[in-house]
Amino acid sequence: MKIHVVIFAVVYALFSASQAMAEPQAGWSGTATLGPVVFPKYVGGKGTEVWPLPILSVNYDETFYVEIQRVGVYLLASDDKKMGLGLAVEPRFGFSAKDGRLLQGMTKRRHSIEGGPTFDLDFDVIAFSVAYFGDLNRSSRGSSIRTSLYKPLVKDDRWEVGTLLAFDAMNSRLANYFFGVRPSEATASRSEYQPGKGISTSVGLNGTYKLDKQHALMFGAIATRLPGAVAASPIVERRQATTWYVGYGWSL
């Protein structure tokens, strides 16, 4: 089972319990839904998986937040909440030999929980975020710098839709762990390989449609393009990895 099933199921259970009460919980805002999420069995593979998962875009008093795969908290923020410095965590998923035909005989790569400081700026017309993440559970023992730009397209009483452009700058230790081939894993058809550092690029679209004051739909898709050296790895079947989701739930 993917690690995000456990992480987000716990958070989702808390929201489900609160929504079962007669009165909404003060301080919470956003949307909490459940629905199918389609994602690659491993980044770089052709196979896909579909899981019914919690899909969250919520915050508590604009301080603690859960945004799809990121969980974070602001430690310092401006009075208008347009600038914030905080901490966040995100998962990075590994693989096992059964996840793709090019992985046969490969050693399992453990999922990684990455986290560290974040800095966010919201200019209304566009939002900027940068984070420096290290490997907290010592899977890859690598690090990355993640930056993103988010532009709202539509925002009214019913619709909230925006686009995302993001970059994931992986250091060589991280890239080699998830996309490299160790000497012990090399075969006649799979040579030893170390891709070194690289920057993947992602573009996405996400949105929320409020059905009424209590219920909403969430939807989104994001496509990630691996850097050239990573895409050249003997275990990468496809340079582009796509994830999409749709969920139904509560508007907080």
RALINPE-V787784 format. One line per field, one symbol per residue. psi: psi as a letter, one per 20 degrees, with the letter a starting at -180 (. if undefined). burial: b if it has 9 or more other ideal C-beta (glycine too) atoms within 8 Angstrom, else e. Layout:
# RALINPE-V787784
psi: ???
burial: ???
This chain:
# RALINPE-V787784
psi: pqhiggghhgghhghgghiiqhpqpqhqrbporprppprqhqpirhqrqppoqpopnqqokkgpqpneipprpphqqrhjkipqpbqrqqqppbrrhiiqhiipiqqpoqqpoqraqqpqpojghqpqqpqoprohjlfhkarqppqqppopgpoahgqoqrqppqpooprhggghghiroqhiiqahjoqqpohaqroqpqqrprrpoohahhqrqqqrqppppqqghghiqijphphppppqqpqpcqo.
burial: eebbbebbbebbeebbebbeeeeeeeebebbbbbbbbbebbbbbbebebebebbbbbbbbeebbbbbbebbbbbeebeeebebbbbbbbbbbbbbebebbebbeebeebebbbbbbebbbbbeeeebbbbbbbbbbeebbebbbbbbbbbbbeeeeeebbbbbbbbbbbbbbbbbbbbbbbeeebbeeebeebebeebbbbbbbbbbbbbeeeebbbbbbbbbbebbebbbebbbbbbeebbbbbbbbbbbb
